Amino acid sequence: MTLPNEKADANSAGGFLTARHAAFTLALLGVALIAAAAFALAVGSEHVATGEIFKALVAKLSGNNSALSREQEVIIFSLRLPRVGLAAGVGAALAVAGASFQALLRNPLADPYILGVSGGAALGSILGIMLAGQLPYGRPLLSFMGAAAASFVVYRLGRRDDDPARLVLAGVVISTFLSSLIALVISVAEDVKLRNITLWLLGDLSSGSVEGLLFVIVTVIAGTAALVTQARSLNLMMVGERDAFALGVETGRVRWIVYLTATLLTGAAVSAGGAIGYVGLVVPHLVRLAGGADNRLVIPSSAVGGALLVLLADTVARVALAPRELPTGAITALVGAPVFIFLLLRGRRG
Amino acid sequence: MLELKDVHFRFDHEVLNGITLEVRAREVVALIGPNGAGKSTLLGVACGMLQPARGAALFEGRDVTSLARREVARHIAMVAQTSELRFPLSALEYVLAGRYARVRALGFDSPKDVEIALASLQATDAVQFAARRFNELSSGEQQRIVLARALAQEPELLLLDEPTANVDIAHQVSLLELVRRLAHERGMGALVVTHEINLAAEFADRVALLKLGRLLACGTPREVMTADLLSACFETQLIVDTHPQSGNPRVSFTRIASERR
């Protein structure tokens, strides 16, 4: 075998990640996300053609009156648009958090929901609603603290373990423990706000506020950018922390940055949209299947892919049994649970 | 190049007890000794992964634990036992990780990095695996990829922890031949932990004999690999004669000798 042939082969077979491949993949996902957003804005109880929405948007941005009726304007721009933004932001945050936890814990089964990190954030959010309703950002702050506590426990349990299933088991135990705490808190509280909490726990994007939306979007953009700067280091950590250290990675510093950022993303997503499960599992897995395991592509693609998945799931949740609404988390779990079982079985075989 | 000075290290008991050892440029030093002698721990100290309780590991006169990790990785490459990889990385991507300390934190691998990675794979006779997934290769093939990653670092010092474990005899010989060539031709230093004492006798310039955290002896294979010293070190009756072709010590054992004892 000669070297030149092998060289060509390694390139054409996608032996490593090139900037061109990364840009192409991200552009493709971006186009899909824009199409899905346009679709989500158009469908629902009041159907408005995509072209009309686009014209109205252009008119609005240029300060003119749009051709839409007042009612249509309210539905599209005050109800659907924030919800589309929230779905995309929450999805991106959860998928990026999942991809980061997976690389950090060297375990493709890691997902903020399965690990109980979302549960910690949910408990924090509920306490935030009850105790810190008046404080600005009290809810996301407590949500983040809950997520941090849960992910700290999971990290200690899972970091040097050889069996990927054991980490999941630990996550299940943490989740059930947190669920009982949540149940306890709910039964003690008689606040009217908590009536719909069970629905919200399954992931509910209908009650999103504008400041919640802004918080999620800012967190997602800053968090994803921070993690992309660590992507190369994460590639090495994914192989093994000891190897990464020997190859020049300041593993202690990277661990903290990634752990804090992924936790922050989970906290922001859950406080805004409830505990939507399996996004962090399904999206990075599909991204790796299509484009390889290099985190320089996996992390940004997970952001766009996660936004796409939750946006589609939320649209289905809104439209499928209209006028009744399904919890968005139920739709993602319907997709995610089978993928999880597939990964678990494949892990056993290998 | 590498100076280990009176290195002490303890986990819950004394693992290393005052080791002083030097690895110079252009030489291969083999580190041999029974299980639990502290060989891997000594490599850990040498690359700055473990902080000795007393003494120090110096690279070109500087304490390795005081250097930034990128700085260390530009000079010292470590090949240890690999752990299971659960992500679909290609062998080439695995080797490109060796370029980490030499490129910017952001951005993509340059054609030069890819060229160096492929040349490293070529050197360990593994270039045919470049586009294959690392976790689908056999453990012996993986071992060659891991060595290629170390070469891609373009280090001055190689620390190898049982590089020939799981590797077939032909590749054991070619791997150690490669290490010897890199040392003698490119001026690298190499410290190799191995259980293959006959490979050590053939390929090492010097042999260090370690037992229970102490250095029993250190010198050329002919000086160190005597029946008395090896038998005492491994606590088993070993026979040492001379290899008919190379003239190096040859270590073997026989059931009769151990029964007589």
Interface residues (C-beta under 8 A of the other chain):
Chain A: M1 L3 E6 K7 D9 A10 A13 G14 G15 F16 L17 T18 A19 A22 Q102 A103 R106 N107 P108 D162 P164 V228 T229 R232 S233 N235 L236 M238 V239 G240 R242 D243 F245 A246 L247 G248 V249 E250 T251 R288 L289 G292 A293 D294 R296 G347 G350
Chain B: C47 M49 A68 R69 R70 E71 V72 A73 R74 I76 A77 M78 A80 T82 S83 E84 L85 R86 F87 P88 L89 S90 A91 L92 E93 Y94 L96 A97 G98 Y100 A101 A105 L106 F108 D109 V114 L118 Q122 V127 Q128 A130 A131 N135 R149 Q153
